[in-house]
Amino acid sequence: DYRYAWPRDAGIGSGAFLAAGRTEEAQAFLRWLEIASRLTLPRMRVLYTLDGTPGHAEREIRGISGYRRSLPVRAANAAADQHQLDVYGWVVDTGWHIVSHGCPLDGPSWRMTRSLADFVARCWRDPDAGIWEERGEPRQHVSSKLLAFVALDRAVRIARQRGQDLKRADRWERESMALRSEVRERGWNPSLNSYSAAYGSDDLDASLLLVAMSELESDRPDRIRATIAAVRERLGAGGVLLYRNLPGGGEEPREGAFLACSFWLVDALARTGCVDEAEKLMAEAVELGGELGLLAEEVDPVTGEMLGNHPQALSHSTMVAAALSIEAAKASGRPPGSRHKPRVPAG
């Protein structure tokens, strides 16, 4: 049931609005989220109703099927009760994007951002459900840790640019360095020559491509390139298409290729200097939208049929982000470490 607002998806979408010069949209999103989350801060819900209420408990509706007889049909969404650490990174990153575009954060938005960074500083070691909202036991998902690093790192940048909460920022920075050290040690799988989906796992996950935008490995580009290669080899569905992950036991994929992952691939390639390949794959992905240029959540790799919500905001928002990374790489003439501004030194 997608009748909710996901702070993650909305944050990525806000980045697209900022790219189009619509700073007021991103600022309005943070103001809305600050109001919607007042009853839950410092914890951020995975999803919200428009008025900030948690919504109803998930239930199955028996006796009917969905599109092309898909099952089960559910009302509401059990993900509302999950802990997903990556959410905090996307929200704080939105704040940094706003500041990078020359627009100050208002007081309530900064107080919310501080609260989120404090929460991540305390809780980044905890397992979570991950970006794909797994319904099993929480795990130490590597992509969640990457975005936890983003939350702390970007909060430090904002604080130092504002010249406020500098002692707090020092603590966030210490925690971000501890997080980076742990992820480098426990998240890297030498047998895969790649980061793995979770600590101690031999599985891969396309969200690992976010290692490029996170900047956690900004001084180790070889690890980023190796992870890109491993994800493409294991999860590739032809050309630019990727499965987000694969079922265990060597089973065949149970769903289509996830389009946001294709744009994360393009983004990662651009950030690591493979601009020509990034442009080629970008053209392939955009062409999937047909005459109207509309993309769904997933696509059938064999038939090209769009699957799931159509159009899907996440697919289009990640497309814009990937285009920006290509543009930045071409403008600079070298691999972009990030399209973010450099860290503002302490003091």
Secondary structure, DSSP 8 states (H G I E B T S, - for coil): ---SB-HHHHHHHHHHHHHTT-HHHHHHHHHHHHHHTTTTTTS--S-B-TTS------EE-TT---GGG-S--EES-GGGG---THHHHHHHHHHHHHHHTT----HHHHHHHHHHHHHHHHHTTS-B-TTTT-SSS-B-BHHHHHHHHHHHHHHHHHHHHHT--HHHHHHHHHHHHHHHHHIIIIIEETTTTEE-SBTT-----GGGGGHHHH-TTTT-HHHHHHHHHHHHHHHB-STT-B-S---STT---SS-EEHHHHHHHHHHHHHTT-HHHHHHHHHHHHHTTTTTT---SEE-TTT--EESSSS-HHHHHHHHHHHHHHHHHHHHTS--S-SS-------
